[in-house]
Amino acid sequence: MWKRDLCLLIVGFQTFLGGGQSPLLAAGMNSLHLEFDKPLTTVAYLVGGFMLALGTGSVFASPTAILYGKRFVYLMGILIFFVGSIVAGAAKSFGALMAGRIITGFGASPTESLPSATIAEIYFAHERAYRVGIYTMLMLGGKNIIPLLSGLVFESLDRHWLFWILAMFLGMNLLLTFFFVPETFWERSPTPNKRSLEETEAAHNVANYNPPERRPNAFALHRATTDNVLEVESLSSSVVNTSRIAPSAQVEAPVAITEPPPPEHTPAAPKPYWKSLAIFDGRHTIDSWWMVALRPFFLYTYPSVLFGSFIYSLAVVWLIVISETIAEIFHGEAYGYTQQTIGLFYISPFIGGILGSMCTGLISDRLSRYLVSKNHGIYEPEFRLIMMIPATFFISFGLIGYGWSAQAEDMWAGPVIFFGCLSFGSSMASTTAITFTVDSYKMFAAEALVSFNFLKNFLGFIFSIFNNAAYSARGGRNIFIAYGMVQLFVSLFGIPLYIYGKKLRSWTDRREILRRLYHEDNVPVTNSFDGSHTDTEEEADDSHTEAGIEDEAKSESTPGPSPDATIQKEN
C-alpha cells in the first residue's frame, strides 16, 4: 500500500506544481502591466495561452500514454515543463514570457489528464474517492497556495525568480518520478479463481450436458465407454447423486462426460525493482494513435462525461477568473494592498479547497455505501451526484458574494471569505465530477480526463479574452452574479441525469459509439447488466465494463494484475 500512496503523492505534487501555473502571475498582474506596457486584457493572455497549451497538450499526452505507458509521458512532461520554466525565467520581453508559458503548458498537461486513470489502476473502488480527493486537493491547492507564494516572490525578489524556483522543484520531482513512479498499466484479462473453476466444473457435469464443438480456452472433454451412469460432483468433489439413465434407441453406446481437474493458477512474481526503472515497457494496445486521440472528443456524446466535463471545467475556471481580476481589485485605489498581501488572500481558498476535498471524499464514499444498502446491494454511479447539491450552493454563494462585496468595497474579510466558500464548493464539484465519471466509464478514465481538461482549458482561454474587460465595464456585482447563475444552470442538469442516468449509460453501451475508434481485434467487451453492479464486500477488482456497471455477484472470474505489474493490488 505504501508504494501506491508514494506514487500518488509524487504524481500529486507534480499536479500541485502544474495546477498552480494558471494563477501563478495573479498577484503580479499590475506589475506585468507596467513592466511590458500592455493593457491588463493583454497581460491576461499569459493565463489564456498557458491554458490553451495545457488543453492541447492533453490531446497528445493521453493517447501516447495509452499506447506506450504513463511513466514515459510523465517523465517527458516534467522535462518539457522544466525547459519551459527556464525559458520563462530568462525571458526579458512579453513575447519570450508568452513562449515560456506555452511550453510549460504543454509540459504540465500529463499531470492533468493522467492521474485519475493512474488512481483507477492502483486502487480499489472503495479506496478511489478518498484518493481522488487527495489528487483534487493537491491540484486545487496548487491553484491557491502557489499564488500565495508568488506574491511573496513578486514583493521580495522579481518575476524571474518565480520560474527559477519552479525549475528547482521540477528537477527534484523528475528524479522522484524516475525512481518511485513505475508503469501502472496492467493487463485486465480475467484470471479464473479457484471457486469459479470448481463451480464451472460442477456445472459441466450435469445430465444431458452437451459442450459446443469449438470452445476457446475450455478444457478438453474426454468421452469414455462405461456403464450408463452419470456422476454429478459437488464442489467438495464428493458424489452427491447417482442416477440411472435408460439407454436410447438412437444411441449405440452409453457415454459418460468427465473433465480433468482444472490447471492450478499461480501468479507470477512481480518485476525486479531495476526493471521497473525502464522508461518503456512495450506497446500496450494495437490501436492506432489517431484513433485513441479522437476518443476524448467522441466521449462528449456520452451524457455523463459531458455533464462531468462542464462541472469540472467551471469549478476550476471560476478560480482562474478571480486570479485574473484579484490584482485589479485589491491593488487599485479602492484597497491599495501590496502584492504580498494579495498573495496572502489565497490562504482562504487554500483552506476551503482542503476541506472540500476531504469532506467530499469521505462523505461521498459513506453516502454511496448507505445508498447501496438501501438499493438492495446495487451500486449506481449516480449516487455520487448527490454531492452536487452542497457544491452548487457554495460555488454560487461564493461567486455572487465575492463580486458583490468587492464592488461595494467591503472590508477585505468579506471577499476573502467568499473566495474560500467558492474554493470549498469548487473542490467538492471537481471531485464529484471525476469520481462520477470514472465510476460510470472506468475503462475510459484516461480519455475522460482529457475531455475534462480540454473543455476546462478551452473555457479558461475564452474567459481570459473578455473577463477583465467585462469586469471593468459592468462591475464585479453584475459579472459575478452572471457567473453564479451559469453554475446553477449547468448543475440543474444533474437532476435528470440522476433519474435517467442508468438508461443513458445503457444507451451508450448499446450504441457502442467508440467502437469505430478501436482496432477490430481490440474492441472492448461491454456488459451493462441494466446499468448497475453489486457492491460486494471484497470488491476484488471492481473492473467496470464500458458502462462501468458490471455485476460482480454474477461474475465467474476475478480480473487480476498481469505478472508485469509493479504495483500489486492487495486484498
C-alpha positions in Angstrom: 0.0 0.0 0.0 2.8 2.4 0.9 4.2 2.1 -2.6 0.9 3.1 -4.2 0.5 6.0 -1.8 4.0 7.2 -2.5 3.3 7.0 -6.2 0.1 9.1 -5.7 1.9 11.7 -3.7 4.7 12.2 -6.2 2.2 12.4 -9.1 0.1 14.7 -6.9 3.0 17.0 -6.2 3.6 17.4 -9.9 -0.1 18.1 -10.3 0.3 20.7 -7.5 3.0 22.5 -9.4 1.1 22.3 -12.7 -2.2 23.4 -11.2 -0.6 26.5 -9.7 0.6 27.8 -13.1 -2.7 29.3 -14.1 -2.9 31.8 -11.3 0.9 32.0 -10.8 1.0 35.6 -12.0 -2.2 36.6 -10.2 -0.5 38.8 -7.6 1.7 40.5 -10.1 -0.7 41.3 -13.0 -0.4 45.0 -12.3 3.5 44.8 -12.2 3.5 43.0 -15.6 1.1 45.6 -16.9 3.6 48.3 -16.0 6.7 46.4 -17.0 5.6 45.5 -20.5 3.3 48.5 -21.0 0.4 46.2 -22.0 -3.2 46.5 -21.0 -4.5 44.1 -18.4 -6.6 42.3 -21.0 -3.4 41.5 -23.0 -1.5 40.5 -19.8 -4.3 38.0 -19.1 -3.3 36.2 -22.3 -0.4 34.9 -20.3 -3.0 32.8 -18.5 -5.1 32.0 -21.5 -2.1 31.0 -23.6 -0.9 28.7 -20.9 -4.4 27.1 -20.6 -4.7 26.7 -24.4 -1.4 24.8 -24.4 -2.4 22.8 -21.4 -5.6 21.6 -23.2 -3.8 20.9 -26.5 -1.0 19.0 -24.7 -3.6 16.7 -23.1 -4.8 15.7 -26.5 -1.3 14.4 -27.3 -0.4 13.1 -23.8 -3.3 10.8 -23.3 -3.1 8.7 -26.5 0.7 8.4 -26.1 0.2 7.2 -22.5 -2.4 4.7 -23.6 -0.1 3.3 -26.3 3.2 3.4 -24.6 2.6 3.9 -20.9 2.1 6.7 -18.4 5.6 6.5 -17.0 7.1 7.7 -20.3 4.6 10.5 -20.6 5.0 11.7 -17.0 8.8 11.9 -17.4 8.7 13.6 -20.7 6.1 16.1 -19.4 8.2 17.0 -16.4 11.2 17.5 -18.7 9.3 19.8 -21.1 7.9 21.7 -18.0 11.4 22.1 -16.8 12.6 23.6 -20.1 9.6 25.9 -20.2 10.4 27.2 -16.8 13.9 28.1 -17.8 12.7 29.9 -20.9 10.1 31.9 -18.9 12.7 32.6 -16.2 15.2 34.0 -18.7 12.5 36.0 -20.7 13.0 39.7 -20.9 10.1 40.5 -23.3 6.4 39.8 -23.3 6.8 37.5 -26.3 9.5 35.4 -24.7 7.5 35.1 -21.5 4.5 34.0 -23.5 6.6 31.4 -25.3 7.8 30.1 -21.9 4.2 29.9 -20.6 3.1 27.9 -23.7 5.9 25.4 -23.3 5.1 25.0 -19.6 1.5 24.4 -20.6 2.5 21.5 -22.8 4.7 20.1 -20.1 2.1 20.3 -17.3 -0.6 18.6 -19.4 0.1 15.0 -18.4 -0.5 15.7 -14.7 -4.0 16.9 -15.5 -5.1 14.2 -17.9 -3.5 11.0 -16.5 -3.6 10.9 -12.6 -7.2 9.8 -12.3 -6.5 6.9 -14.7 -3.5 6.1 -12.5 -5.6 6.1 -9.4 -8.2 3.8 -11.1 -5.4 1.4 -11.9 -3.8 1.1 -8.5 -6.7 1.5 -6.1 -9.9 -0.5 -5.4 -13.3 1.2 -6.0 -13.9 1.8 -2.3 -10.5 3.5 -2.0 -10.7 5.7 -5.0 -12.9 8.6 -3.9 -10.6 9.4 -1.0 -7.5 9.3 -3.2 -9.2 11.3 -6.0 -10.0 13.8 -3.2 -6.3 13.9 -2.4 -5.4 14.4 -6.0 -8.1 17.2 -6.4 -6.9 18.8 -3.1 -3.3 19.0 -4.5 -4.4 20.3 -7.9 -6.7 23.0 -6.4 -4.2 23.5 -3.6 -1.6 24.4 -6.2 -4.1 27.0 -7.7 -4.4 28.5 -4.2 -1.1 28.1 -2.4 1.3 28.9 -5.3 -0.2 32.4 -5.9 0.3 33.0 -2.2 4.0 32.2 -2.5 4.3 34.0 -5.8 3.0 37.2 -4.1 6.0 36.9 -1.7 8.4 36.4 -4.6 7.0 39.4 -6.6 7.4 41.6 -3.5 10.8 40.4 -2.3 12.5 39.3 -5.5 11.2 39.6 -9.1 9.2 37.6 -11.6 12.3 35.8 -12.9 12.7 34.0 -9.6 9.2 32.6 -9.9 10.4 30.3 -12.7 13.9 29.6 -11.3 12.4 28.3 -8.0 9.8 26.3 -10.1 12.6 24.8 -12.1 14.3 23.6 -8.9 11.2 21.8 -7.7 10.7 20.3 -11.2 14.2 18.9 -11.2 13.7 17.3 -7.8 10.4 15.8 -8.9 11.9 14.5 -12.1 14.2 12.3 -10.0 11.5 11.2 -7.7 9.3 10.2 -10.6 12.1 8.3 -12.3 12.9 6.2 -9.2 9.4 5.8 -7.5 6.7 6.0 -10.1 6.7 2.8 -12.2 4.4 2.0 -15.0 1.0 1.3 -13.5 -0.7 -0.2 -16.6 -1.7 -3.9 -16.2 -3.5 -6.3 -18.5 -7.1 -6.7 -17.4 -7.7 -10.2 -18.9 -9.8 -12.3 -16.5 -8.0 -14.9 -14.5 -10.3 -17.7 -13.2 -10.2 -18.0 -9.4 -10.4 -21.4 -7.6 -14.1 -21.1 -6.6 -15.3 -20.1 -10.1 -13.3 -23.0 -11.7 -14.9 -25.5 -9.3 -18.4 -24.1 -9.9 -17.8 -24.3 -13.7 -16.6 -27.9 -13.5 -19.6 -28.9 -11.4 -22.0 -27.2 -13.9 -20.4 -29.1 -16.7 -21.0 -32.4 -15.0 -24.8 -32.3 -15.2 -27.1 -34.6 -17.0 -27.6 -34.0 -20.8 -24.7 -31.5 -20.9 -23.6 -31.1 -24.5 -20.5 -28.9 -24.9 -20.1 -26.9 -28.1 -17.7 -28.2 -30.7 -15.4 -25.2 -30.6 -14.9 -23.6 -27.2 -11.9 -21.3 -26.8 -9.8 -21.6 -23.6 -12.0 -24.6 -22.5 -10.6 -27.7 -21.0 -10.7 -30.9 -23.2 -13.7 -33.1 -22.9 -12.9 -36.8 -22.9 -15.5 -39.4 -23.8 -15.2 -42.9 -22.3 -17.4 -46.0 -22.8 -18.6 -47.1 -19.4 -21.8 -48.1 -17.7 -24.6 -45.7 -18.5 -24.1 -43.9 -15.2 -23.7 -40.1 -14.9 -22.0 -38.8 -11.8 -22.6 -35.3 -10.6 -20.0 -34.0 -8.2 -20.3 -31.2 -5.6 -17.7 -28.5 -5.1 -16.1 -30.8 -2.5 -15.6 -33.4 -5.2 -17.8 -35.9 -3.4 -20.6 -37.8 -5.2 -23.9 -36.2 -4.3 -26.2 -38.1 -6.7 -26.0 -41.1 -9.0 -28.9 -41.7 -11.4 -29.6 -44.3 -14.0 -30.4 -43.2 -17.5 -32.3 -45.5 -19.7 -30.5 -46.2 -23.0 -32.0 -44.6 -26.1 -32.6 -46.5 -29.3 -30.6 -43.9 -31.3 -27.5 -44.2 -29.1 -25.2 -47.2 -29.9 -23.0 -46.9 -26.8 -23.5 -45.1 -23.5 -21.3 -42.1 -22.9 -20.0 -40.5 -19.6 -18.8 -36.9 -19.6 -15.7 -36.3 -17.5 -13.3 -33.5 -17.2 -9.7 -33.4 -15.9 -9.1 -31.2 -12.9 -8.5 -27.5 -13.8 -4.9 -26.3 -14.0 -3.7 -24.5 -10.9 -3.3 -20.8 -11.4 0.0 -19.5 -9.9 0.6 -15.7 -10.2 4.0 -14.8 -11.5 6.4 -12.8 -9.3 6.5 -9.1 -9.8 9.2 -7.3 -11.7 12.5 -6.7 -10.0 13.0 -3.1 -9.0 15.6 -2.3 -11.6 13.3 -3.4 -14.4 10.7 -1.0 -13.2 13.1 1.9 -13.9 12.7 1.2 -17.7 11.1 4.2 -19.4 9.3 1.9 -22.0 7.8 -1.5 -21.3 6.4 -2.1 -24.8 3.3 -1.1 -26.7 0.1 -1.6 -24.7 -2.5 -1.6 -27.5 -2.7 -2.3 -31.2 -5.0 0.7 -31.7 -3.5 3.5 -33.9 -2.5 6.8 -32.3 -5.1 8.9 -34.1 -7.9 6.5 -33.1 -7.0 7.0 -29.4 -6.6 10.7 -29.8 -10.2 11.1 -31.1 -11.8 9.2 -28.3 -12.0 12.1 -25.8 -14.0 14.2 -28.3 -16.4 11.3 -29.1 -16.9 11.0 -25.3 -18.7 14.3 -25.3 -21.6 12.3 -26.8 -21.8 10.4 -23.5 -24.2 12.4 -21.3 -22.3 11.5 -18.1 -19.0 12.6 -19.5 -20.4 15.8 -21.0 -22.0 16.8 -17.7 -18.9 15.9 -15.7 -16.7 17.9 -18.1 -18.8 21.1 -17.7 -19.0 20.7 -13.9 -15.2 20.1 -13.6 -14.3 22.8 -16.1 -16.4 25.5 -14.4 -15.3 24.6 -10.9 -11.7 25.3 -12.0 -12.4 28.2 -14.3 -14.1 30.3 -11.6 -10.9 30.2 -9.6 -8.9 31.3 -12.6 -11.4 34.1 -13.3 -10.8 35.5 -9.8 -7.0 35.2 -10.3 -7.2 37.4 -13.4 -9.0 40.2 -11.5 -7.8 40.0 -7.9 -4.8 42.3 -8.5 -7.0 44.8 -10.4 -9.4 44.9 -7.4 -7.1 44.9 -4.4 -4.0 46.6 -5.8 -6.1 49.5 -7.1 -7.1 52.7 -5.4 -10.1 51.2 -3.5 -8.0 48.9 -1.4 -4.3 49.6 -2.2 -2.9 46.4 -0.9 0.6 45.2 -1.8 1.4 42.2 -3.9 2.5 40.2 -0.8 -0.8 40.9 0.9 -2.8 39.9 -2.2 -0.9 36.6 -2.2 -1.9 36.1 1.4 -5.6 36.3 0.4 -5.1 32.9 -1.1 -4.9 31.3 2.3 -8.7 31.3 2.5 -9.3 29.4 -0.8 -6.4 27.0 0.2 -8.2 26.1 3.4 -11.5 25.8 1.6 -10.0 23.5 -1.1 -8.6 21.2 1.5 -11.8 21.0 3.5 -13.8 20.5 0.3 -11.7 17.6 -0.9 -11.6 15.9 2.5 -15.4 16.2 3.0 -16.3 15.1 -0.5 -14.0 12.1 -0.5 -15.1 10.8 2.9 -18.8 11.7 2.8 -19.3 10.5 -0.8 -17.9 7.1 -0.1 -20.0 6.7 3.1 -23.1 8.1 1.4 -22.6 5.7 -1.6 -22.4 2.7 0.8 -25.5 3.8 2.6 -27.4 4.1 -0.7 -26.1 0.8 -1.8 -27.6 -0.8 1.3 -30.9 0.9 0.6 -30.8 -0.2 -3.1 -30.6 -4.0 -2.3 -26.8 -4.1 -2.7 -26.8 -2.5 -6.1 -24.3 0.4 -6.7 -25.2 3.2 -9.1 -22.6 5.8 -10.1 -25.4 8.4 -9.9 -25.2 8.1 -6.1 -22.1 10.4 -6.4 -24.3 13.2 -7.9 -25.9 14.0 -4.6 -22.8 15.8 -3.5 -23.5 18.4 -6.3 -26.2 19.9 -4.0 -23.8 21.4 -1.5 -21.2 22.0 -4.2 -23.5 24.1 -6.3 -24.7 26.1 -3.3 -21.1 27.0 -2.1 -19.9 27.9 -5.7 -22.9 30.2 -6.5 -22.8 31.7 -3.0 -19.1 32.3 -3.2 -19.2 33.9 -6.7 -22.1 36.2 -6.0 -20.8 37.2 -2.6 -17.3 37.8 -3.9 -18.4 40.1 -6.7 -21.0 42.0 -4.6 -18.7 42.6 -1.7 -15.7 43.6 -3.9 -17.8 46.2 -5.8 -19.2 47.5 -2.5 -15.6 47.9 -1.3 -16.4 46.0 1.9 -13.5 45.3 4.2 -11.1 42.7 2.9 -12.5 39.8 5.1 -15.8 39.8 3.1 -14.4 39.0 -0.4 -11.7 36.7 1.1 -14.3 34.6 3.0 -16.5 34.3 -0.1 -13.4 33.3 -2.1 -12.9 30.5 0.4 -16.5 29.4 0.0 -16.0 29.3 -3.7 -12.9 27.1 -3.4 -14.7 24.8 -1.0 -17.5 24.3 -3.5 -15.2 24.0 -6.5 -13.2 21.3 -4.7 -16.4 19.4 -4.0 -17.7 19.7 -7.6 -14.5 18.7 -9.3 -14.0 15.6 -7.0 -17.7 14.6 -7.6 -17.3 15.1 -11.4 -14.2 12.9 -11.5 -15.5 10.1 -9.3 -18.9 10.0 -11.0 -17.4 9.8 -14.5 -14.7 7.2 -13.5 -17.3 5.0 -11.8 -19.6 5.3 -14.9 -16.9 4.6 -17.5 -13.8 3.3 -15.8 -12.4 1.8 -19.0 -12.4 5.3 -20.5 -10.9 7.0 -17.4 -7.8 8.4 -19.2 -9.8 9.6 -22.2 -12.5 11.2 -20.0 -9.9 13.2 -18.1 -8.7 14.6 -21.5 -12.3 15.5 -22.2 -12.4 17.3 -18.9 -9.2 19.2 -19.2 -9.6 20.1 -22.9 -13.0 21.7 -22.2 -11.7 23.3 -19.0 -8.7 24.9 -20.7 -10.7 25.9 -23.7 -13.2 27.7 -21.5 -10.4 29.2 -19.5 -8.9 30.6 -22.7 -12.3 32.0 -23.7 -12.9 33.7 -20.3 -9.4 35.2 -20.4 -10.3 37.1 -23.6 -13.3 39.0 -22.1 -13.1 38.6 -18.3 -11.1 41.7 -17.4 -12.9 43.9 -19.9 -16.3 42.7 -18.7 -15.3 43.4 -15.1 -14.3 46.9 -15.9 -17.4 47.6 -18.0 -20.1 46.0 -15.9 -18.7 45.9 -12.4 -18.0 42.9 -10.1 -21.5 42.5 -8.8 -23.2 42.1 -12.2 -20.5 39.9 -13.8 -20.1 37.5 -10.8 -23.9 37.2 -10.4 -24.0 36.1 -14.0 -21.2 33.6 -13.3 -23.2 32.2 -10.3 -26.3 31.8 -12.5 -24.3 29.9 -15.1 -23.1 27.5 -12.5 -26.6 27.0 -11.1 -28.0 26.4 -14.6 -25.4 23.8 -15.5 -25.7 22.0 -12.2 -29.5 21.6 -12.7 -28.8 19.1 -15.4 -27.7 16.8 -12.7 -31.3 16.2 -11.7 -32.4 14.4 -14.9 -29.0 12.7 -15.1 -29.6 11.3 -11.6 -33.0 10.0 -12.6 -32.2 8.7 -16.1 -28.5 8.0 -15.8 -28.8 4.3 -15.8 -30.9 4.3 -19.0 -28.4 6.8 -20.6 -25.5 4.6 -19.8 -27.3 1.6 -21.1 -28.0 3.5 -24.3 -24.3 4.4 -24.8 -23.5 0.8 -24.1 -25.8 -0.5 -26.8 -24.8 2.2 -29.3 -21.1 1.4 -28.9 -20.2 4.9 -30.1 -16.5 4.5 -29.6 -16.4 1.1 -31.4 -15.1 2.6 -34.6 -12.1 4.1 -32.8 -10.8 0.6 -31.7 -8.9 -1.9 -33.8 -11.2 -4.7 -34.9 -9.2 -7.1 -32.7 -9.2 -4.8 -29.6 -12.9 -3.8 -29.3 -13.8 -3.7 -25.6 -16.4 -6.1 -24.4 -19.4 -4.4 -22.8 -22.0 -5.9 -20.4 -24.2 -3.4 -18.6 -26.5 -5.7 -16.6 -29.1 -3.0 -16.6 -26.6 -0.4 -15.7 -25.7 -1.4 -12.2 -23.4 -3.7 -10.3 -23.4 -5.4 -6.9 -21.3 -3.8 -4.3 -19.6 -6.8 -2.7 -17.6 -6.7 0.5 -14.4 -7.7 -1.1 -14.6 -5.7 -4.3 -11.8 -7.8 -5.6 -11.0 -5.6 -8.6 -14.3 -3.9 -9.4 -13.3 -3.7 -13.0 -16.1 -2.0 -14.9 -17.2 -2.5 -18.4 -17.8 0.3 -20.9 -20.8 1.5 -18.9 -18.8 0.9 -15.7 -21.5 -1.3 -14.3 -20.5 -4.9 -14.3 -22.4 -7.2 -11.9 -19.7 -8.7 -9.7 -22.1 -11.0 -7.9 -22.7 -12.8 -11.2 -19.2 -12.8 -12.4 -17.4 -16.1 -12.8 -13.9 -14.7 -12.8 -11.9 -12.2 -11.0 -9.6 -9.9 -13.0 -6.1 -9.6 -11.6 -3.0 -7.7 -12.5 -0.6 -9.0 -15.0 2.7 -10.6 -13.9 4.4 -7.4 -15.1 2.5 -5.1 -12.8 4.9 -3.4 -10.5 2.4 -2.1 -8.0 0.5 -5.2 -6.9 -3.0 -4.9 -5.5 -3.6 -6.1 -2.0 -6.9 -7.6 -0.7 
